[in-house]
Amino acid sequence: MSAILPIEVDGEATGFVTPEIHGFRFHAASGRYHLLDGSRFPSPETARTAARRLRAAQNDCPRSS
């Protein structure tokens, strides 16, 4: 059985990673993080950093109404 490691950013569940032979695969918990879904990272921390950066980019982008 493989380990499932949750990835959170400031208390928000972004997804989880599962270990693979050459790193960790990210699985998005919500549509907000779908751009990262399926991405492979060398460590859970690098996945968390990517999720944090994606959220920051989304927060900086003005939404059209």
Residue frames as qw, qx, qy, qz and C-alpha x, y, z in Angstrom:
[[0.000, 0.890, 0.456, 0.000, 0.00, 0.00, 0.00],
 [0.438, 0.358, -0.020, 0.824, 1.41, 3.39, -0.93],
 [0.217, -0.481, -0.444, 0.724, 1.37, 6.39, 1.36],
 [0.115, 0.772, 0.418, 0.464, -0.96, 9.28, 0.66],
 [0.401, -0.284, -0.279, 0.825, 0.47, 12.55, 1.91],
 [0.108, 0.886, 0.450, -0.019, -1.87, 15.55, 2.17],
 [0.402, 0.157, 0.067, 0.900, -0.69, 18.89, 0.83],
 [0.133, -0.868, -0.462, 0.120, -2.04, 22.00, 2.54],
 [0.341, 0.331, -0.017, 0.880, -1.28, 25.68, 2.11],
 [0.148, -0.202, 0.292, -0.923, -2.20, 27.90, 5.06],
 [0.401, 0.111, 0.727, -0.546, -4.74, 25.34, 6.28],
 [0.698, 0.422, -0.050, -0.576, -6.37, 24.88, 2.86],
 [0.732, -0.024, 0.666, 0.144, -6.38, 21.35, 1.44],
 [0.294, 0.633, -0.403, -0.592, -4.87, 21.65, -2.04],
 [0.836, 0.279, -0.407, -0.239, -4.49, 17.96, -2.78],
 [0.784, -0.465, 0.411, 0.020, -2.28, 15.04, -1.94],
 [0.363, 0.636, -0.655, -0.184, 0.82, 13.34, -3.28],
 [0.976, -0.112, 0.174, -0.074, 1.52, 9.67, -3.73],
 [0.336, -0.631, 0.617, 0.328, 5.05, 8.29, -3.93],
 [0.865, 0.492, -0.048, -0.085, 6.36, 6.96, -7.23],
 [0.890, -0.003, 0.028, 0.454, 9.72, 5.54, -8.22],
 [0.484, 0.238, 0.043, 0.841, 11.06, 8.94, -9.31],
 [0.047, -0.195, 0.141, -0.969, 9.23, 11.36, -7.02],
 [0.177, 0.384, 0.735, -0.531, 5.69, 12.18, -5.95],
 [0.004, 0.393, 0.656, 0.644, 2.53, 12.56, -8.06],
 [0.160, 0.131, 0.344, -0.916, 0.15, 15.42, -7.17],
 [0.087, -0.487, -0.825, -0.273, -3.62, 14.87, -7.13],
 [0.106, -0.282, 0.038, -0.953, -5.73, 18.04, -6.87],
 [0.008, -0.351, -0.825, 0.443, -8.39, 18.29, -4.16],
 [0.272, 0.749, 0.400, -0.453, -10.26, 21.10, -5.90],
 [0.600, 0.692, 0.304, 0.261, -10.57, 22.76, -9.27],
 [0.088, -0.979, 0.168, 0.081, -8.44, 25.63, -8.06],
 [0.377, -0.624, 0.652, 0.210, -5.40, 23.33, -8.24],
 [0.885, 0.339, 0.311, -0.077, -6.29, 21.37, -11.39],
 [0.465, 0.817, -0.342, 0.001, -3.29, 22.80, -13.25],
 [0.137, -0.608, 0.764, -0.166, -1.05, 20.79, -10.93],
 [0.874, -0.030, 0.366, -0.318, -3.10, 17.59, -11.12],
 [0.949, 0.290, 0.070, 0.104, -0.93, 14.71, -12.32],
 [0.281, 0.836, -0.410, 0.233, 2.32, 16.67, -12.01],
 [0.893, -0.160, -0.285, 0.310, 5.35, 14.89, -10.62],
 [0.122, -0.910, 0.271, -0.289, 7.53, 16.54, -7.97],
 [0.525, 0.364, -0.694, 0.333, 10.79, 15.46, -6.35],
 [0.201, -0.096, -0.763, 0.606, 9.36, 15.92, -2.84],
 [0.131, -0.730, -0.670, 0.028, 6.10, 16.78, -1.05],
 [0.237, -0.668, -0.135, 0.692, 7.61, 20.15, -0.13],
 [0.109, -0.153, 0.489, 0.852, 8.16, 21.07, -3.78],
 [0.091, -0.501, -0.780, -0.363, 4.53, 20.15, -4.48],
 [0.243, -0.756, -0.483, 0.368, 3.45, 22.41, -1.59],
 [0.223, -0.466, 0.159, 0.841, 5.59, 25.23, -2.97],
 [0.037, 0.153, 0.679, 0.717, 3.99, 24.84, -6.41],
 [0.178, -0.664, -0.720, -0.093, 0.51, 24.92, -4.87],
 [0.275, -0.696, -0.254, 0.613, 1.42, 28.02, -2.86],
 [0.164, -0.275, 0.374, 0.871, 2.73, 29.77, -5.99],
 [0.031, -0.374, -0.765, -0.523, -0.34, 28.82, -8.02],
 [0.213, -0.751, -0.602, 0.168, -2.66, 30.18, -5.35],
 [0.254, -0.599, -0.024, 0.759, -0.64, 33.41, -5.12],
 [0.107, -0.030, 0.571, 0.814, -0.79, 33.84, -8.91],
 [0.118, -0.559, -0.764, -0.301, -4.54, 33.27, -8.88],
 [0.266, -0.756, -0.436, 0.409, -4.99, 35.80, -6.08],
 [0.234, -0.459, 0.188, 0.836, -2.93, 38.39, -8.01],
 [0.080, 0.186, 0.704, 0.680, -4.98, 37.92, -11.19],
 [0.377, 0.171, 0.242, -0.877, -8.05, 40.15, -11.42],
 [0.304, 0.316, 0.898, 0.040, -11.23, 38.24, -12.16],
 [0.158, -0.118, -0.403, -0.894, -13.52, 39.43, -14.89],
 [0.319, 0.246, 0.679, -0.614, -17.14, 39.97, -13.90]]
